[in-house]
Amino acid sequence: MTRITKALGLLLLMTIGTTALTAQNSRLSGLRNEVMALFGSQQGDFALAFRDLQTGDTLYFNPHLSFHAASTMKTPVLMEAYRQAEEGRFKLSDSIAIVNEFTSIADGSKFMLDSADDSEYSLYQRIGQKATVYDLLYQMIIYSSNLATNIIIEKVGAANVMNTMQQLGARELKVLRGVEDDKAYAKGLNNTVTAFDLCLLFEQLGKRSFINPEACDAMVKILLDQKFNEVIPAKLPADVKVAHKTGFITGVQHDSGIVFLPDGRKYVLVILSKNLADRSSSIEAMAKVSLAVYQYMQGR
């Protein structure tokens, strides 16, 4: 092969590569425009983080905008519990007392949770009994049990959750306390998240790089059983699996997780919102955003 032939071949490869990159950038730009249009159709503030775990394709919208975490903070709590279990501090099969008395970070006073404000009720019927750490973690994620969350946080420590997340690079995320600490809320001592940080955490789980692959698989298995599926999974085909954690309070609706495609590819998607004027309409728009990301992954 002559030098001229080699040079022409190299130039052809560079041209093909440049053309493919340009087409990919164009598709990402199109996705961004569609996302912005859907968010723009709603009254509220939104953020998004998307990352293809195979190609590294990434799309952000307001990635560093801070939101009240609502129940999305339960994912970092899950991760910290598995980390401590791996260190041997306890076993996931260990029994732990089911209690309904917790300490406010505002002034050290005690408070209780009201079952009427929780999305899981059966655990309140078992107060005074025991459950395994794993059972509480499972209820915390799939039914978003506030009671289970507070029991686990008092066991693992909110400061430890934050320290671990910061070591992973999630430096904007704050897990200061458990749920329904009204005195802390009144003082502005709230758990907060950003789309960027939640994306980092789910990327660790999706790439099986947090603790070890077996621990990541175990946490993903729990997240796959999520019972609240009105945002990310809502408009996706039945053979697409989503390991995710939602969060919602008045004016706030979040969803965050890993989407598993039938062909083995996977991507992280985080959609956050606040100051919503119409919750139902915004949920519909957010579900359409999830569908748009899925269609991007399908090359459409």
matplotlib code that plots the C-alpha trace (Angstrom):
import matplotlib.pyplot as plt

x = [0.0, 1.5, 1.7, -0.9, -3.3, -2.7, -3.3, -6.5, -7.7, -6.9, -8.7, -11.7, -11.8, -11.5, -14.3, -16.6, -15.8, -16.5, -19.7, -20.9, -20.0, -21.9, -24.9, -24.8, -24.5, -27.4, -29.5, -28.6, -29.4, -32.8, -33.4, -32.5, -34.9, -37.7, -37.0, -36.9, -40.2, -41.9, -40.6, -41.5, -45.1, -45.4, -45.4, -42.6, -38.8, -37.2, -33.9, -32.7, -29.6, -29.2, -26.2, -25.8, -23.7, -22.2, -21.3, -21.1, -23.6, -24.8, -27.5, -28.0, -30.7, -30.3, -28.0, -26.9, -30.2, -31.0, -34.3, -35.9, -34.9, -38.2, -37.8, -34.9, -32.6, -33.5, -31.2, -28.1, -29.3, -29.7, -26.1, -24.7, -26.4, -24.9, -21.5, -21.6, -22.9, -19.9, -17.6, -19.0, -20.8, -23.9, -25.5, -28.5, -30.1, -29.7, -32.9, -33.7, -36.5, -39.4, -39.9, -41.7, -39.7, -36.9, -34.6, -35.0, -31.8, -33.2, -33.2, -32.8, -36.5, -38.4, -41.0, -43.2, -44.4, -48.1, -49.1, -51.6, -48.7, -46.8, -47.1, -46.6, -48.9, -48.3, -45.0, -46.9, -48.8, -45.5, -44.2, -42.5, -41.6, -38.5, -37.6, -34.4, -32.3, -33.0, -36.7, -36.6, -34.4, -36.8, -39.8, -37.9, -37.3, -40.3, -43.1, -41.1, -41.7, -40.9, -40.9, -38.4, -36.3, -36.0, -35.1, -32.4, -31.0, -30.7, -28.7, -26.3, -26.1, -27.0, -23.4, -22.1, -24.4, -23.2, -19.6, -19.8, -21.7, -19.2, -16.4, -18.2, -18.3, -21.9, -20.9, -24.2, -26.4, -27.4, -28.8, -29.1, -31.9, -34.8, -38.3, -41.0, -38.7, -41.0, -38.8, -35.8, -38.0, -39.1, -35.4, -34.6, -32.6, -33.7, -32.4, -31.5, -30.4, -29.3, -29.8, -26.0, -25.4, -28.2, -26.9, -23.5, -24.9, -27.0, -24.1, -22.1, -24.8, -25.3, -21.6, -21.4, -18.6, -19.8, -18.6, -18.6, -20.7, -22.7, -23.7, -24.7, -26.8, -28.5, -29.5, -30.6, -32.8, -34.6, -34.9, -36.4, -39.4, -40.4, -44.2, -44.5, -44.1, -45.9, -42.9, -39.8, -41.4, -44.9, -44.7, -42.0, -42.5, -43.2, -39.9, -37.9, -37.0, -36.4, -34.5, -35.5, -36.5, -39.2, -39.9, -42.9, -44.2, -46.5, -45.3, -42.4, -42.2, -39.0, -37.8, -34.3, -32.8, -31.4, -33.2, -32.4, -33.1, -33.9, -30.6, -28.5, -27.8, -28.6, -28.8, -29.3, -32.1, -32.9, -35.9, -36.6, -39.2, -40.5, -43.0, -45.4, -48.8, -50.5, -49.1, -51.0, -50.0, -46.4, -46.2, -47.5, -44.9, -42.1, -43.2, -43.1, -39.5, -38.6, -40.2, -38.2, -35.0, -35.9, -36.6, -33.2, -31.6, -33.6, -32.1, -35.4]
y = [0.0, 3.4, 6.3, 8.1, 5.2, 5.0, 8.8, 8.5, 5.7, 7.6, 10.7, 8.5, 7.1, 10.6, 11.8, 8.9, 9.5, 13.2, 12.6, 10.1, 12.5, 15.4, 13.2, 12.1, 15.7, 16.6, 13.9, 15.0, 18.6, 17.4, 15.5, 18.6, 20.7, 18.2, 18.0, 21.8, 22.1, 19.5, 21.2, 24.6, 23.6, 23.3, 25.9, 24.9, 24.3, 21.2, 19.5, 16.5, 14.3, 11.5, 9.3, 6.3, 3.9, 2.3, 5.4, 8.1, 10.2, 12.8, 15.4, 17.9, 20.4, 22.5, 19.8, 21.8, 23.3, 22.3, 20.6, 19.4, 15.7, 14.3, 10.5, 10.4, 10.7, 7.1, 5.9, 7.2, 5.8, 2.4, 2.7, 3.6, 0.7, -1.7, -0.1, -0.5, -4.1, -4.8, -3.4, -5.8, -3.2, -5.4, -8.0, -7.3, -10.3, -8.7, -7.9, -4.3, -3.0, -1.3, 2.0, 5.3, 7.8, 9.8, 12.7, 16.1, 17.6, 21.0, 20.8, 17.1, 16.8, 13.6, 13.2, 10.5, 9.8, 9.7, 6.7, 8.8, 10.7, 7.6, 5.7, 2.4, 1.5, -2.1, -1.4, 0.8, -2.3, -4.0, -1.3, -3.1, -6.1, -6.6, -6.7, -7.4, -4.6, -5.9, -5.9, -2.2, -1.2, -3.0, -1.2, 2.1, 1.8, 0.0, 1.5, 4.6, 3.8, 6.9, 4.8, 2.3, 5.2, 6.9, 3.6, 3.0, 6.5, 6.4, 3.1, 4.2, 8.0, 10.8, 12.2, 8.9, 8.9, 12.4, 11.5, 8.5, 10.3, 13.2, 10.6, 9.4, 13.0, 13.9, 17.1, 19.0, 16.3, 16.8, 14.1, 15.9, 14.0, 11.5, 12.2, 14.4, 16.3, 19.3, 21.4, 20.9, 21.7, 25.0, 25.9, 25.1, 22.0, 19.9, 17.1, 18.3, 16.8, 17.8, 15.9, 15.8, 14.1, 11.6, 10.7, 10.1, 7.7, 5.7, 5.5, 3.9, 1.3, 0.8, 0.3, -2.0, 0.0, 0.9, -1.5, -4.5, -5.9, -8.2, -5.4, -3.2, -6.1, -6.6, -2.9, -2.7, -5.8, -3.9, -0.7, -2.8, -3.6, 0.0, 0.4, 4.0, 4.0, 7.1, 9.0, 7.2, 3.8, 5.0, 5.2, 2.7, -0.8, -3.6, -5.3, -2.3, -2.5, 0.4, 0.3, 3.6, 5.7, 8.4, 11.3, 13.5, 16.2, 19.1, 20.9, 18.5, 15.4, 13.4, 10.2, 8.8, 5.5, 3.1, 2.0, -1.5, -2.1, -5.6, -5.6, -5.2, -1.5, 0.7, 4.4, 6.6, 9.1, 11.7, 14.0, 16.5, 19.2, 21.8, 24.7, 22.7, 24.3, 21.2, 17.9, 15.6, 17.6, 17.9, 14.1, 13.5, 15.9, 14.2, 10.8, 12.1, 13.3, 9.7, 8.4, 10.9, 9.7, 6.1, 6.9, 8.6, 5.4, 3.5, 5.8, 7.6]
z = [0.0, -1.0, 1.3, -0.7, -0.3, 3.4, 3.7, 1.7, 3.9, 7.1, 5.7, 4.9, 8.4, 9.9, 7.6, 8.6, 12.3, 12.0, 10.1, 12.7, 15.6, 13.8, 13.4, 17.0, 18.2, 16.0, 17.6, 21.1, 20.2, 18.9, 22.1, 24.1, 22.1, 22.7, 26.5, 26.7, 24.9, 27.2, 30.3, 28.8, 28.4, 32.2, 35.0, 37.3, 37.5, 36.0, 35.8, 33.9, 33.7, 31.1, 30.5, 28.1, 30.2, 27.0, 24.9, 27.5, 25.6, 28.1, 28.3, 31.1, 31.8, 35.0, 36.4, 39.4, 40.3, 43.9, 44.8, 48.0, 47.9, 49.0, 48.9, 46.4, 49.4, 50.1, 47.4, 49.0, 52.4, 50.7, 49.3, 52.7, 54.4, 51.9, 52.4, 56.1, 55.8, 53.5, 56.2, 58.7, 60.9, 60.7, 58.5, 56.3, 57.9, 61.4, 63.3, 64.3, 66.5, 64.8, 66.7, 66.0, 68.0, 66.5, 67.4, 65.6, 64.4, 65.2, 68.9, 70.0, 70.8, 70.0, 67.3, 65.8, 62.3, 61.4, 59.4, 57.5, 55.9, 54.9, 51.7, 53.6, 56.5, 57.5, 59.3, 61.9, 62.9, 63.9, 66.2, 69.1, 67.0, 64.9, 61.2, 59.3, 58.0, 54.5, 55.0, 56.2, 53.2, 50.8, 52.3, 52.2, 48.5, 46.9, 49.0, 50.1, 53.7, 55.9, 59.0, 57.6, 56.4, 59.8, 61.5, 59.0, 59.1, 62.9, 62.4, 59.7, 60.5, 58.1, 58.4, 57.1, 54.2, 53.2, 53.6, 51.4, 48.7, 48.7, 48.3, 45.2, 43.8, 44.8, 46.6, 46.1, 47.7, 51.3, 53.6, 56.9, 58.5, 58.3, 57.2, 58.7, 61.1, 61.2, 63.5, 61.2, 58.2, 59.8, 60.2, 56.6, 57.5, 54.5, 52.4, 48.9, 45.6, 42.1, 38.9, 38.5, 41.8, 41.5, 38.0, 39.5, 42.1, 39.6, 37.3, 40.0, 40.5, 36.8, 36.2, 39.2, 40.6, 44.1, 46.8, 44.5, 41.6, 43.8, 46.1, 43.1, 41.7, 45.0, 45.2, 41.6, 42.3, 45.0, 42.9, 40.1, 42.4, 42.7, 43.1, 42.0, 38.2, 36.9, 35.5, 34.0, 33.2, 32.4, 28.6, 28.0, 26.5, 28.9, 28.1, 29.3, 33.0, 35.3, 38.6, 40.1, 43.1, 43.1, 45.4, 45.8, 48.2, 47.5, 44.3, 43.9, 41.7, 41.1, 39.5, 39.1, 38.1, 35.5, 32.4, 31.1, 27.4, 26.1, 24.0, 27.2, 26.9, 29.9, 30.7, 33.7, 33.7, 36.4, 36.2, 39.0, 39.4, 41.9, 42.1, 40.0, 39.3, 37.9, 39.2, 36.8, 33.7, 34.8, 35.5, 31.9, 30.5, 32.5, 31.3, 27.7, 28.4, 29.5, 26.3, 24.2, 25.8, 25.1, 21.5, 21.3, 22.5, 19.8, 17.1, 16.5]

ax = plt.figure().add_subplot(projection="3d")
ax.plot(x, y, z, "-o")
ax.set_aspect("equal")
plt.show()
